[in-house]
Amino acid sequence: MTNVSETTESTPAVAENKPSIIVDHVRKDFLLRKSHSFKEAFIGWIRGKEVKAKKFQALDDVSFIINEGESVAIMGYNGSGKSTMLKLISGVLEPDAGKILIRGRLAGLIEVGAGFHPELSGRENVYLNAAILGMQKEEIDKRFDDIVAFSEIEAFIDQEVKHYSSGMFMRLAFSVAIHTELDILLVDEILSVGDAPFKEKCRAKIRELAGQGKTMVIVSHDQRMMKELCDRGIVIKKGKQVYDGPVADAIEVMQQK
Ligand SMILES: Nc1ncnc2c1ncn2[C@@H]1O[C@H](COP(=O)(O)OP(=O)(O)OP(=O)(O)O)[C@@H](O)[C@H]1O
């Protein structure tokens, strides 16, 4: 990933809008493996044949610019490539073609709990994850109580997270991410996991962060939430970007066959 500041000179049209995220002609391929029995694989290996895999284009020539302070929903049906897009923006995946440019500190609520170590306690995981997200120990010490209070799992904070329910996991991961110093927040379906009161609390927090001028990219199937939190929607169908514009229109486009 490249820092935007190195490249804005070559993109004068967007310079005055202060882009946070530039996605420039991005393609992402995955390999679809054919399943082989151990015997088939062994015979193939003896004969010197490669195990064949078909290439599958999960994202095909996707381009957009998200400016500082914008809240954008990425929408599409199952398997359209939304999460892949977020993983590319977050740097978890690398594009096979094109460029992704990011300006600012980025926190991702993607694959929640992925950075959590099951054998460590909630407390230890808060420190571990906050450090991964770029916080210094003193900073984490200062925010620790707020992080735990937001998650509402005070009584279990010294328990190993392998004993947490998926909701408890998600609460703590969400809480750590939103208490870091961030400019860009990526949110992938996280709000569909929590119970109703926690969901509302998360929505309020996201609204608050948007109000502070943070850049948001949200992947969700919840139309109400997308309308409420985002002004703009980008629709992806089978890996191709088919619409970029006002969120209400994007929802209509998504629903068209
Ligand atoms: N690591 C991977 N290896 C192979 N294929 C993958 C991988 N990750 C995603 N895919 C494929 O890429 C396509 C897009 O997946 P992605 O998770 O981005 O979809 P999505 O739009 O987020 O779907 P959903 O709404 O179901 O979460 C799917 O066909 C999926 O099977």
The ligand as an SDF file (V2000), in Angstrom:
LIG
                    3D

 31 33  0  0  0  0  0  0  0  0999 V2000
   -9.3180  -16.4340    0.5230 N   0  0  0  0  0  0  0  0  0  0  0  0
  -10.1330  -16.7700   -0.4740 C   0  0  0  0  0  0  0  0  0  0  0  0
   -9.8590  -17.7930   -1.3070 N   0  0  0  0  0  0  0  0  0  0  0  0
  -10.6660  -18.1040   -2.3280 C   0  0  0  0  0  0  0  0  0  0  0  0
  -11.8230  -17.4670   -2.6030 N   0  0  0  0  0  0  0  0  0  0  0  0
  -12.1530  -16.4350   -1.7910 C   0  0  0  0  0  0  0  0  0  0  0  0
  -11.3530  -16.0420   -0.6880 C   0  0  0  0  0  0  0  0  0  0  0  0
  -11.9420  -14.9900   -0.0770 N   0  0  0  0  0  0  0  0  0  0  0  0
  -13.0860  -14.7490   -0.7700 C   0  0  0  0  0  0  0  0  0  0  0  0
  -13.2090  -15.6170   -1.7970 N   0  0  0  0  0  0  0  0  0  0  0  0
  -14.2810  -15.6460   -2.7930 C   0  0  0  0  0  0  0  0  0  0  0  0
  -14.4210  -14.3430   -3.3330 O   0  0  0  0  0  0  0  0  0  0  0  0
  -15.7940  -14.0220   -3.5370 C   0  0  0  0  0  0  0  0  0  0  0  0
  -16.1350  -12.7500   -2.8050 C   0  0  0  0  0  0  0  0  0  0  0  0
  -16.0920  -13.0030   -1.4030 O   0  0  0  0  0  0  0  0  0  0  0  0
  -16.4040  -11.8740   -0.3260 P   0  0  0  0  0  0  0  0  0  0  0  0
  -16.2240  -12.4740    1.0250 O   0  0  0  0  0  0  0  0  0  0  0  0
  -15.6200  -10.6670   -0.6600 O   0  0  0  0  0  0  0  0  0  0  0  0
  -17.9320  -11.6010   -0.6100 O   0  0  0  0  0  0  0  0  0  0  0  0
  -18.9820  -10.6650    0.1720 P   0  0  0  0  0  0  0  0  0  0  0  0
  -19.5750   -9.7670   -0.8470 O   0  0  0  0  0  0  0  0  0  0  0  0
  -18.3340  -10.0350    1.3440 O   0  0  0  0  0  0  0  0  0  0  0  0
  -20.0640  -11.7340    0.6040 O   0  0  0  0  0  0  0  0  0  0  0  0
  -21.0150  -11.8450    1.9120 P   0  0  0  0  0  0  0  0  0  0  0  0
  -22.1210  -10.8710    1.7380 O   0  0  0  0  0  0  0  0  0  0  0  0
  -21.5170  -13.2430    1.8090 O   0  0  0  0  0  0  0  0  0  0  0  0
  -20.1720  -11.6190    3.1200 O   0  0  0  0  0  0  0  0  0  0  0  0
  -16.5900  -15.2410   -3.0690 C   0  0  0  0  0  0  0  0  0  0  0  0
  -16.9200  -16.0270   -4.1850 O   0  0  0  0  0  0  0  0  0  0  0  0
  -15.6260  -15.9820   -2.1650 C   0  0  0  0  0  0  0  0  0  0  0  0
  -15.8580  -17.3760   -2.2270 O   0  0  0  0  0  0  0  0  0  0  0  0
  1  2  1  0
  2  3  1  0
  2  7  2  0
  3  4  2  0
  4  5  1  0
  5  6  2  0
  6  7  1  0
  6 10  1  0
  7  8  1  0
  8  9  2  0
  9 10  1  0
 10 11  1  0
 11 12  1  0
 11 30  1  0
 12 13  1  0
 13 14  1  0
 13 28  1  0
 14 15  1  0
 15 16  1  0
 16 17  2  0
 16 18  1  0
 16 19  1  0
 19 20  1  0
 20 21  2  0
 20 22  1  0
 20 23  1  0
 23 24  1  0
 24 25  2  0
 24 26  1  0
 24 27  1  0
 28 29  1  0
 28 30  1  0
 30 31  1  0
M  END
$$$$
